């Protein structure tokens, strides 16, 4: 008696492998959006227009890393869903 796994079950498993690490990344991004009251893109633009603030630049670097980390799996998920 063997185990049978359908292609849909394999696809769902692969999809879950892609999305499961996204939740903590999204939470970090939400933290920064709440802290600064704007999106990353808006924050980046505002940051470049004013005098340098080291705390904000530290947050910018971290926020940018989370944003870039989130974008890669989301693209992979879109490609996988097609």
mmCIF file as gemmi writes it, N, C-alpha and C atoms, coordinates in Angstrom:
data_model
loop_
_atom_site.group_PDB
_atom_site.id
_atom_site.type_symbol
_atom_site.label_atom_id
_atom_site.label_alt_id
_atom_site.label_comp_id
_atom_site.label_asym_id
_atom_site.label_entity_id
_atom_site.label_seq_id
_atom_site.pdbx_PDB_ins_code
_atom_site.Cartn_x
_atom_site.Cartn_y
_atom_site.Cartn_z
_atom_site.occupancy
_atom_site.B_iso_or_equiv
_atom_site.pdbx_formal_charge
_atom_site.auth_seq_id
_atom_site.auth_asym_id
_atom_site.pdbx_PDB_model_num
ATOM 1 N N . UNK Axp A 1 ? 0.847 -1.182 0 1 0 ? 1 A 1
ATOM 2 C CA . UNK Axp A 1 ? 0 0 0 1 0 ? 1 A 1
ATOM 3 C C . UNK Axp A 1 ? 0.888 1.239 0 1 0 ? 1 A 1
ATOM 4 N N . UNK Axp A 2 ? 0.89 1.951 -1.103 1 0 ? 2 A 1
ATOM 5 C CA . UNK Axp A 2 ? 1.731 3.128 -1.236 1 0 ? 2 A 1
ATOM 6 C C . UNK Axp A 2 ? 0.948 4.408 -1.031 1 0 ? 2 A 1
ATOM 7 N N . UNK Axp A 3 ? 1.674 5.431 -0.766 1 0 ? 3 A 1
ATOM 8 C CA . UNK Axp A 3 ? 1.08 6.753 -0.581 1 0 ? 3 A 1
ATOM 9 C C . UNK Axp A 3 ? 0.977 7.427 -1.939 1 0 ? 3 A 1
ATOM 10 N N . UNK Axp A 4 ? -0.195 7.949 -2.242 1 0 ? 4 A 1
ATOM 11 C CA . UNK Axp A 4 ? -0.408 8.644 -3.503 1 0 ? 4 A 1
ATOM 12 C C . UNK Axp A 4 ? -0.572 10.132 -3.219 1 0 ? 4 A 1
ATOM 13 N N . UNK Axp A 5 ? 0.19 10.922 -3.938 1 0 ? 5 A 1
ATOM 14 C CA . UNK Axp A 5 ? 0.129 12.371 -3.775 1 0 ? 5 A 1
ATOM 15 C C . UNK Axp A 5 ? -0.198 12.966 -5.141 1 0 ? 5 A 1
ATOM 16 N N . UNK Axp A 6 ? -1.229 13.786 -5.168 1 0 ? 6 A 1
ATOM 17 C CA . UNK Axp A 6 ? -1.642 14.391 -6.437 1 0 ? 6 A 1
ATOM 18 C C . UNK Axp A 6 ? -0.756 15.586 -6.784 1 0 ? 6 A 1
ATOM 19 N N . UNK Axp A 7 ? -0.788 15.971 -8.031 1 0 ? 7 A 1
ATOM 20 C CA . UNK Axp A 7 ? -0.007 17.139 -8.456 1 0 ? 7 A 1
ATOM 21 C C . UNK Axp A 7 ? -0.522 18.412 -7.786 1 0 ? 7 A 1
ATOM 22 N N . UNK Axp A 8 ? -1.826 18.487 -7.517 1 0 ? 8 A 1
ATOM 23 C CA . UNK Axp A 8 ? -2.376 19.644 -6.804 1 0 ? 8 A 1
ATOM 24 C C . UNK Axp A 8 ? -1.834 19.717 -5.382 1 0 ? 8 A 1
ATOM 25 N N . UNK Axp A 9 ? -1.686 18.577 -4.736 1 0 ? 9 A 1
ATOM 26 C CA . UNK Axp A 9 ? -1.132 18.557 -3.377 1 0 ? 9 A 1
ATOM 27 C C . UNK Axp A 9 ? 0.335 18.98 -3.38 1 0 ? 9 A 1
ATOM 28 N N . UNK Axp A 10 ? 1.06 18.575 -4.393 1 0 ? 10 A 1
ATOM 29 C CA . UNK Axp A 10 ? 2.462 18.986 -4.512 1 0 ? 10 A 1
ATOM 30 C C . UNK Axp A 10 ? 2.547 20.492 -4.745 1 0 ? 10 A 1
ATOM 31 N N . UNK Axp A 11 ? 1.692 21.015 -5.608 1 0 ? 11 A 1
ATOM 32 C CA . UNK Axp A 11 ? 1.669 22.458 -5.867 1 0 ? 11 A 1
ATOM 33 C C . UNK Axp A 11 ? 1.333 23.237 -4.594 1 0 ? 11 A 1
ATOM 34 N N . UNK Axp A 12 ? 0.36 22.748 -3.843 1 0 ? 12 A 1
ATOM 35 C CA . UNK Axp A 12 ? -0.022 23.418 -2.594 1 0 ? 12 A 1
ATOM 36 C C . UNK Axp A 12 ? 1.133 23.397 -1.598 1 0 ? 12 A 1
ATOM 37 N N . UNK Axp A 13 ? 1.811 22.274 -1.508 1 0 ? 13 A 1
ATOM 38 C CA . UNK Axp A 13 ? 2.971 22.165 -0.621 1 0 ? 13 A 1
ATOM 39 C C . UNK Axp A 13 ? 4.057 23.168 -1.03 1 0 ? 13 A 1
ATOM 40 N N . UNK Axp A 14 ? 4.345 23.252 -2.295 1 0 ? 14 A 1
ATOM 41 C CA . UNK Axp A 14 ? 5.355 24.193 -2.792 1 0 ? 14 A 1
ATOM 42 C C . UNK Axp A 14 ? 4.928 25.636 -2.54 1 0 ? 14 A 1
ATOM 43 N N . UNK Axp A 15 ? 3.649 25.917 -2.718 1 0 ? 15 A 1
ATOM 44 C CA . UNK Axp A 15 ? 3.128 27.268 -2.452 1 0 ? 15 A 1
ATOM 45 C C . UNK Axp A 15 ? 3.299 27.623 -0.979 1 0 ? 15 A 1
ATOM 46 N N . UNK Axp A 16 ? 2.997 26.678 -0.098 1 0 ? 16 A 1
ATOM 47 C CA . UNK Axp A 16 ? 3.147 26.914 1.341 1 0 ? 16 A 1
ATOM 48 C C . UNK Axp A 16 ? 4.608 27.124 1.728 1 0 ? 16 A 1
ATOM 49 N N . UNK Axp A 17 ? 5.508 26.424 1.072 1 0 ? 17 A 1
ATOM 50 C CA . UNK Axp A 17 ? 6.939 26.623 1.336 1 0 ? 17 A 1
ATOM 51 C C . UNK Axp A 17 ? 7.369 28.036 0.961 1 0 ? 17 A 1
ATOM 52 N N . UNK Axp A 18 ? 6.731 28.586 -0.054 1 0 ? 18 A 1
ATOM 53 C CA . UNK Axp A 18 ? 7.067 29.942 -0.487 1 0 ? 18 A 1
ATOM 54 C C . UNK Axp A 18 ? 6.472 30.977 0.467 1 0 ? 18 A 1
ATOM 55 N N . UNK Axp A 19 ? 5.207 30.806 0.857 1 0 ? 19 A 1
ATOM 56 C CA . UNK Axp A 19 ? 4.532 31.861 1.628 1 0 ? 19 A 1
ATOM 57 C C . UNK Axp A 19 ? 4.778 31.805 3.136 1 0 ? 19 A 1
ATOM 58 N N . UNK Axp A 20 ? 5.137 30.663 3.686 1 0 ? 20 A 1
ATOM 59 C CA . UNK Axp A 20 ? 5.275 30.581 5.143 1 0 ? 20 A 1
ATOM 60 C C . UNK Axp A 20 ? 6.32 31.532 5.724 1 0 ? 20 A 1
ATOM 61 N N . UNK Axp A 21 ? 7.461 31.762 5.077 1 0 ? 21 A 1
ATOM 62 C CA . UNK Axp A 21 ? 8.406 32.723 5.657 1 0 ? 21 A 1
ATOM 63 C C . UNK Axp A 21 ? 8.011 34.185 5.454 1 0 ? 21 A 1
ATOM 64 N N . UNK Axp A 22 ? 6.971 34.455 4.679 1 0 ? 22 A 1
ATOM 65 C CA . UNK Axp A 22 ? 6.597 35.837 4.374 1 0 ? 22 A 1
ATOM 66 C C . UNK Axp A 22 ? 5.919 36.553 5.538 1 0 ? 22 A 1
ATOM 67 N N . UNK Axp A 23 ? 5.228 35.829 6.396 1 0 ? 23 A 1
ATOM 68 C CA . UNK Axp A 23 ? 4.47 36.461 7.478 1 0 ? 23 A 1
ATOM 69 C C . UNK Axp A 23 ? 5.347 37.307 8.4 1 0 ? 23 A 1
ATOM 70 N N . UNK Axp A 24 ? 6.461 36.785 8.931 1 0 ? 24 A 1
ATOM 71 C CA . UNK Axp A 24 ? 7.276 37.648 9.798 1 0 ? 24 A 1
ATOM 72 C C . UNK Axp A 24 ? 7.871 38.844 9.058 1 0 ? 24 A 1
ATOM 73 N N . UNK Axp A 25 ? 8.163 38.681 7.785 1 0 ? 25 A 1
ATOM 74 C CA . UNK Axp A 25 ? 8.699 39.793 6.994 1 0 ? 25 A 1
ATOM 75 C C . UNK Axp A 25 ? 7.633 40.869 6.831 1 0 ? 25 A 1
ATOM 76 N N . UNK Axp A 26 ? 6.407 40.459 6.529 1 0 ? 26 A 1
ATOM 77 C CA . UNK Axp A 26 ? 5.305 41.419 6.391 1 0 ? 26 A 1
ATOM 78 C C . UNK Axp A 26 ? 5.042 42.152 7.705 1 0 ? 26 A 1
ATOM 79 N N . UNK Axp A 27 ? 5.181 41.455 8.829 1 0 ? 27 A 1
ATOM 80 C CA . UNK Axp A 27 ? 4.98 42.09 10.135 1 0 ? 27 A 1
ATOM 81 C C . UNK Axp A 27 ? 6.029 43.175 10.38 1 0 ? 27 A 1
ATOM 82 N N . UNK Axp A 28 ? 7.264 42.918 10.006 1 0 ? 28 A 1
ATOM 83 C CA . UNK Axp A 28 ? 8.317 43.924 10.166 1 0 ? 28 A 1
ATOM 84 C C . UNK Axp A 28 ? 8.035 45.142 9.282 1 0 ? 28 A 1
ATOM 85 N N . UNK Axp A 29 ? 7.581 44.9 8.068 1 0 ? 29 A 1
ATOM 86 C CA . UNK Axp A 29 ? 7.252 46 7.16 1 0 ? 29 A 1
ATOM 87 C C . UNK Axp A 29 ? 6.092 46.818 7.732 1 0 ? 29 A 1
ATOM 88 N N . UNK Axp A 30 ? 5.076 46.147 8.267 1 0 ? 30 A 1
ATOM 89 C CA . UNK Axp A 30 ? 3.948 46.855 8.89 1 0 ? 30 A 1
ATOM 90 C C . UNK Axp A 30 ? 4.416 47.694 10.071 1 0 ? 30 A 1
ATOM 91 N N . UNK Axp A 31 ? 5.38 47.175 10.842 1 0 ? 31 A 1
ATOM 92 C CA . UNK Axp A 31 ? 5.929 47.921 11.978 1 0 ? 31 A 1
ATOM 93 C C . UNK Axp A 31 ? 6.503 49.259 11.509 1 0 ? 31 A 1
ATOM 94 N N . UNK Axp A 32 ? 7.319 49.212 10.453 1 0 ? 32 A 1
ATOM 95 C CA . UNK Axp A 32 ? 7.919 50.446 9.943 1 0 ? 32 A 1
ATOM 96 C C . UNK Axp A 32 ? 6.869 51.367 9.325 1 0 ? 32 A 1
ATOM 97 N N . UNK Axp A 33 ? 5.886 50.819 8.629 1 0 ? 33 A 1
ATOM 98 C CA . UNK Axp A 33 ? 4.814 51.649 8.058 1 0 ? 33 A 1
ATOM 99 C C . UNK Axp A 33 ? 4.045 52.364 9.161 1 0 ? 33 A 1
ATOM 100 N N . UNK Axp A 34 ? 3.806 51.676 10.26 1 0 ? 34 A 1
ATOM 101 C CA . UNK Axp A 34 ? 3.096 52.293 11.384 1 0 ? 34 A 1
ATOM 102 C C . UNK Axp A 34 ? 3.988 53.33 12.071 1 0 ? 34 A 1
ATOM 103 N N . UNK Axp A 35 ? 5.247 52.996 12.269 1 0 ? 35 A 1
ATOM 104 C CA . UNK Axp A 35 ? 6.182 53.903 12.947 1 0 ? 35 A 1
ATOM 105 C C . UNK Axp A 35 ? 6.311 55.23 12.206 1 0 ? 35 A 1
ATOM 106 N N . UNK Axp A 36 ? 6.395 55.166 10.884 1 0 ? 36 A 1
ATOM 107 C CA . UNK Axp A 36 ? 6.619 56.374 10.09 1 0 ? 36 A 1
ATOM 108 C C . UNK Axp A 36 ? 5.369 56.88 9.377 1 0 ? 36 A 1
ATOM 109 N N . UNK Axp A 37 ? 4.289 56.127 9.428 1 0 ? 37 A 1
ATOM 110 C CA . UNK Axp A 37 ? 3.03 56.573 8.842 1 0 ? 37 A 1
ATOM 111 C C . UNK Axp A 37 ? 3.046 56.68 7.329 1 0 ? 37 A 1
ATOM 112 N N . UNK Axp A 38 ? 3.835 55.833 6.672 1 0 ? 38 A 1
ATOM 113 C CA . UNK Axp A 38 ? 3.914 55.875 5.212 1 0 ? 38 A 1
ATOM 114 C C . UNK Axp A 38 ? 4.461 54.555 4.677 1 0 ? 38 A 1
ATOM 115 N N . UNK Axp A 39 ? 4.431 54.427 3.358 1 0 ? 39 A 1
ATOM 116 C CA . UNK Axp A 39 ? 5.006 53.246 2.712 1 0 ? 39 A 1
ATOM 117 C C . UNK Axp A 39 ? 6.526 53.398 2.641 1 0 ? 39 A 1
ATOM 118 N N . UNK Axp A 40 ? 7.194 52.32 2.282 1 0 ? 40 A 1
ATOM 119 C CA . UNK Axp A 40 ? 8.651 52.376 2.135 1 0 ? 40 A 1
ATOM 120 C C . UNK Axp A 40 ? 9.062 53.399 1.081 1 0 ? 40 A 1
ATOM 121 N N . UNK Axp A 41 ? 8.362 53.402 -0.043 1 0 ? 41 A 1
ATOM 122 C CA . UNK Axp A 41 ? 8.71 54.319 -1.128 1 0 ? 41 A 1
ATOM 123 C C . UNK Axp A 41 ? 8.577 55.774 -0.688 1 0 ? 41 A 1
ATOM 124 N N . UNK Axp A 42 ? 7.508 56.085 0.053 1 0 ? 42 A 1
ATOM 125 C CA . UNK Axp A 42 ? 7.315 57.452 0.555 1 0 ? 42 A 1
ATOM 126 C C . UNK Axp A 42 ? 8.409 57.813 1.56 1 0 ? 42 A 1
ATOM 127 N N . UNK Axp A 43 ? 8.72 56.875 2.438 1 0 ? 43 A 1
ATOM 128 C CA . UNK Axp A 43 ? 9.761 57.101 3.44 1 0 ? 43 A 1
ATOM 129 C C . UNK Axp A 43 ? 11.109 57.348 2.769 1 0 ? 43 A 1
ATOM 130 N N . UNK Axp A 44 ? 11.415 56.553 1.755 1 0 ? 44 A 1
ATOM 131 C CA . UNK Axp A 44 ? 12.679 56.694 1.035 1 0 ? 44 A 1
ATOM 132 C C . UNK Axp A 44 ? 12.787 58.086 0.41 1 0 ? 44 A 1
ATOM 133 N N . UNK Axp A 45 ? 11.716 58.533 -0.207 1 0 ? 45 A 1
ATOM 134 C CA . UNK Axp A 45 ? 11.712 59.864 -0.834 1 0 ? 45 A 1
ATOM 135 C C . UNK Axp A 45 ? 11.892 60.957 0.221 1 0 ? 45 A 1
ATOM 136 N N . UNK Axp A 46 ? 11.14 60.866 1.326 1 0 ? 46 A 1
ATOM 137 C CA . UNK Axp A 46 ? 11.233 61.875 2.392 1 0 ? 46 A 1
ATOM 138 C C . UNK Axp A 46 ? 12.626 61.894 3.013 1 0 ? 46 A 1
ATOM 139 N N . UNK Axp A 47 ? 13.193 60.722 3.202 1 0 ? 47 A 1
ATOM 140 C CA . UNK Axp A 47 ? 14.503 60.602 3.84 1 0 ? 47 A 1
ATOM 141 C C . UNK Axp A 47 ? 15.582 61.3 3.021 1 0 ? 47 A 1
ATOM 142 N N . UNK Axp A 48 ? 15.496 61.182 1.724 1 0 ? 48 A 1
ATOM 143 C CA . UNK Axp A 48 ? 16.499 61.786 0.839 1 0 ? 48 A 1
ATOM 144 C C . UNK Axp A 48 ? 16.346 63.308 0.739 1 0 ? 48 A 1
ATOM 145 N N . UNK Axp A 49 ? 15.174 63.818 1.125 1 0 ? 49 A 1
ATOM 146 C CA . UNK Axp A 49 ? 14.913 65.257 1.002 1 0 ? 49 A 1
ATOM 147 C C . UNK Axp A 49 ? 15.305 66.051 2.24 1 0 ? 49 A 1
ATOM 148 N N . UNK Axp A 50 ? 15.621 65.373 3.345 1 0 ? 50 A 1
ATOM 149 C CA . UNK Axp A 50 ? 15.891 66.126 4.569 1 0 ? 50 A 1
ATOM 150 C C . UNK Axp A 50 ? 17.274 65.813 5.126 1 0 ? 50 A 1
ATOM 151 N N . UNK Axp A 51 ? 17.608 66.52 6.199 1 0 ? 51 A 1
ATOM 152 C CA . UNK Axp A 51 ? 18.906 66.347 6.837 1 0 ? 51 A 1
ATOM 153 C C . UNK Axp A 51 ? 19.054 64.927 7.382 1 0 ? 51 A 1
ATOM 154 N N . UNK Axp A 52 ? 20.269 64.423 7.345 1 0 ? 52 A 1
ATOM 155 C CA . UNK Axp A 52 ? 20.543 63.041 7.74 1 0 ? 52 A 1
ATOM 156 C C . UNK Axp A 52 ? 20.214 62.79 9.212 1 0 ? 52 A 1
ATOM 157 N N . UNK Axp A 53 ? 19.494 61.694 9.437 1 0 ? 53 A 1
ATOM 158 C CA . UNK Axp A 53 ? 19.147 61.245 10.78 1 0 ? 53 A 1
ATOM 159 C C . UNK Axp A 53 ? 19.569 59.78 10.858 1 0 ? 53 A 1
ATOM 160 N N . UNK Axp A 54 ? 20.525 59.462 11.731 1 0 ? 54 A 1
ATOM 161 C CA . UNK Axp A 54 ? 21.103 58.12 11.756 1 0 ? 54 A 1
ATOM 162 C C . UNK Axp A 54 ? 20.093 57.036 12.105 1 0 ? 54 A 1
ATOM 163 N N . UNK Axp A 55 ? 19.184 57.31 13.031 1 0 ? 55 A 1
ATOM 164 C CA . UNK Axp A 55 ? 18.169 56.308 13.383 1 0 ? 55 A 1
ATOM 165 C C . UNK Axp A 55 ? 17.277 56.007 12.176 1 0 ? 55 A 1
ATOM 166 N N . UNK Axp A 56 ? 16.869 57.051 11.477 1 0 ? 56 A 1
ATOM 167 C CA . UNK Axp A 56 ? 16.025 56.855 10.299 1 0 ? 56 A 1
ATOM 168 C C . UNK Axp A 56 ? 16.777 56.117 9.196 1 0 ? 56 A 1
ATOM 169 N N . UNK Axp A 57 ? 18.066 56.409 9.025 1 0 ? 57 A 1
ATOM 170 C CA . UNK Axp A 57 ? 18.84 55.695 8.005 1 0 ? 57 A 1
ATOM 171 C C . UNK Axp A 57 ? 19.014 54.222 8.383 1 0 ? 57 A 1
ATOM 172 N N . UNK Axp A 58 ? 19.205 53.952 9.675 1 0 ? 58 A 1
ATOM 173 C CA . UNK Axp A 58 ? 19.28 52.552 10.123 1 0 ? 58 A 1
ATOM 174 C C . UNK Axp A 58 ? 17.969 51.834 9.822 1 0 ? 58 A 1
ATOM 175 N N . UNK Axp A 59 ? 16.854 52.498 10.14 1 0 ? 59 A 1
ATOM 176 C CA . UNK Axp A 59 ? 15.544 51.912 9.844 1 0 ? 59 A 1
ATOM 177 C C . UNK Axp A 59 ? 15.361 51.73 8.337 1 0 ? 59 A 1
ATOM 178 N N . UNK Axp A 60 ? 15.827 52.711 7.57 1 0 ? 60 A 1
ATOM 179 C CA . UNK Axp A 60 ? 15.723 52.63 6.111 1 0 ? 60 A 1
ATOM 180 C C . UNK Axp A 60 ? 16.433 51.386 5.575 1 0 ? 60 A 1
ATOM 181 N N . UNK Axp A 61 ? 17.643 51.155 6.04 1 0 ? 61 A 1
ATOM 182 C CA . UNK Axp A 61 ? 18.422 50.002 5.572 1 0 ? 61 A 1
ATOM 183 C C . UNK Axp A 61 ? 17.705 48.701 5.917 1 0 ? 61 A 1
ATOM 184 N N . UNK Axp A 62 ? 17.208 48.615 7.148 1 0 ? 62 A 1
ATOM 185 C CA . UNK Axp A 62 ? 16.499 47.402 7.575 1 0 ? 62 A 1
ATOM 186 C C . UNK Axp A 62 ? 15.195 47.228 6.794 1 0 ? 62 A 1
ATOM 187 N N . UNK Axp A 63 ? 14.429 48.31 6.665 1 0 ? 63 A 1
ATOM 188 C CA . UNK Axp A 63 ? 13.146 48.28 5.957 1 0 ? 63 A 1
ATOM 189 C C . UNK Axp A 63 ? 13.355 47.896 4.495 1 0 ? 63 A 1
ATOM 190 N N . UNK Axp A 64 ? 14.386 48.462 3.876 1 0 ? 64 A 1
ATOM 191 C CA . UNK Axp A 64 ? 14.687 48.142 2.48 1 0 ? 64 A 1
ATOM 192 C C . UNK Axp A 64 ? 15.007 46.655 2.327 1 0 ? 64 A 1
ATOM 193 N N . UNK Axp A 65 ? 15.774 46.115 3.254 1 0 ? 65 A 1
ATOM 194 C CA . UNK Axp A 65 ? 16.119 44.691 3.196 1 0 ? 65 A 1
ATOM 195 C C . UNK Axp A 65 ? 14.868 43.827 3.299 1 0 ? 65 A 1
ATOM 196 N N . UNK Axp A 66 ? 13.961 44.178 4.21 1 0 ? 66 A 1
ATOM 197 C CA . UNK Axp A 66 ? 12.708 43.419 4.332 1 0 ? 66 A 1
ATOM 198 C C . UNK Axp A 66 ? 11.88 43.527 3.055 1 0 ? 66 A 1
ATOM 199 N N . UNK Axp A 67 ? 11.823 44.716 2.488 1 0 ? 67 A 1
ATOM 200 C CA . UNK Axp A 67 ? 11.049 44.926 1.262 1 0 ? 67 A 1
ATOM 201 C C . UNK Axp A 67 ? 11.618 44.097 0.116 1 0 ? 67 A 1
ATOM 202 N N . UNK Axp A 68 ? 12.924 44.116 -0.035 1 0 ? 68 A 1
ATOM 203 C CA . UNK Axp A 68 ? 13.552 43.331 -1.103 1 0 ? 68 A 1
ATOM 204 C C . UNK Axp A 68 ? 13.396 41.834 -0.854 1 0 ? 68 A 1
ATOM 205 N N . UNK Axp A 69 ? 13.498 41.431 0.412 1 0 ? 69 A 1
ATOM 206 C CA . UNK Axp A 69 ? 13.329 40.019 0.762 1 0 ? 69 A 1
ATOM 207 C C . UNK Axp A 69 ? 11.911 39.559 0.466 1 0 ? 69 A 1
ATOM 208 N N . UNK Axp A 70 ? 10.938 40.424 0.665 1 0 ? 70 A 1
ATOM 209 C CA . UNK Axp A 70 ? 9.541 40.089 0.409 1 0 ? 70 A 1
ATOM 210 C C . UNK Axp A 70 ? 9.25 40.003 -1.086 1 0 ? 70 A 1
ATOM 211 N N . UNK Axp A 71 ? 9.851 40.868 -1.866 1 0 ? 71 A 1
ATOM 212 C CA . UNK Axp A 71 ? 9.553 40.919 -3.299 1 0 ? 71 A 1
ATOM 213 C C . UNK Axp A 71 ? 9.948 39.65 -4.045 1 0 ? 71 A 1
ATOM 214 N N . UNK Axp A 72 ? 11.07 39.051 -3.71 1 0 ? 72 A 1
ATOM 215 C CA . UNK Axp A 72 ? 11.542 37.861 -4.436 1 0 ? 72 A 1
ATOM 216 C C . UNK Axp A 72 ? 10.575 36.684 -4.299 1 0 ? 72 A 1
ATOM 217 N N . UNK Axp A 73 ? 10.167 36.294 -3.076 1 0 ? 73 A 1
ATOM 218 C CA . UNK Axp A 73 ? 9.216 35.18 -2.976 1 0 ? 73 A 1
ATOM 219 C C . UNK Axp A 73 ? 7.85 35.503 -3.575 1 0 ? 73 A 1
ATOM 220 N N . UNK Axp A 74 ? 7.414 36.749 -3.49 1 0 ? 74 A 1
ATOM 221 C CA . UNK Axp A 74 ? 6.116 37.096 -4.069 1 0 ? 74 A 1
ATOM 222 C C . UNK Axp A 74 ? 6.155 36.955 -5.585 1 0 ? 74 A 1
ATOM 223 N N . UNK Axp A 75 ? 7.271 37.317 -6.208 1 0 ? 75 A 1
ATOM 224 C CA . UNK Axp A 75 ? 7.41 37.117 -7.655 1 0 ? 75 A 1
ATOM 225 C C . UNK Axp A 75 ? 7.408 35.622 -7.964 1 0 ? 75 A 1
ATOM 226 N N . UNK Axp A 76 ? 8.134 34.857 -7.166 1 0 ? 76 A 1
ATOM 227 C CA . UNK Axp A 76 ? 8.183 33.407 -7.367 1 0 ? 76 A 1
ATOM 228 C C . UNK Axp A 76 ? 6.79 32.805 -7.218 1 0 ? 76 A 1
ATOM 229 N N . UNK Axp A 77 ? 6.029 33.304 -6.266 1 0 ? 77 A 1
ATOM 230 C CA . UNK Axp A 77 ? 4.668 32.821 -6.044 1 0 ? 77 A 1
ATOM 231 C C . UNK Axp A 77 ? 3.777 33.151 -7.238 1 0 ? 77 A 1
ATOM 232 N N . UNK Axp A 78 ? 3.904 34.36 -7.779 1 0 ? 78 A 1
ATOM 233 C CA . UNK Axp A 78 ? 3.128 34.733 -8.971 1 0 ? 78 A 1
ATOM 234 C C . UNK Axp A 78 ? 3.494 33.837 -10.146 1 0 ? 78 A 1
ATOM 235 N N . UNK Axp A 79 ? 4.794 33.616 -10.33 1 0 ? 79 A 1
ATOM 236 C CA . UNK Axp A 79 ? 5.246 32.743 -11.419 1 0 ? 79 A 1
ATOM 237 C C . UNK Axp A 79 ? 4.727 31.321 -11.223 1 0 ? 79 A 1
ATOM 238 N N . UNK Axp A 80 ? 4.734 30.863 -9.987 1 0 ? 80 A 1
ATOM 239 C CA . UNK Axp A 80 ? 4.288 29.513 -9.66 1 0 ? 80 A 1
ATOM 240 C C . UNK Axp A 80 ? 2.791 29.354 -9.912 1 0 ? 80 A 1
ATOM 241 N N . UNK Axp A 81 ? 2.031 30.412 -9.654 1 0 ? 81 A 1
ATOM 242 C CA . UNK Axp A 81 ? 0.573 30.362 -9.795 1 0 ? 81 A 1
ATOM 243 C C . UNK Axp A 81 ? 0.117 30.401 -11.248 1 0 ? 81 A 1
ATOM 244 N N . UNK Axp A 82 ? 0.971 30.859 -12.134 1 0 ? 82 A 1
ATOM 245 C CA . UNK Axp A 82 ? 0.582 30.99 -13.549 1 0 ? 82 A 1
ATOM 246 C C . UNK Axp A 82 ? 0.557 29.657 -14.246 1 0 ? 82 A 1
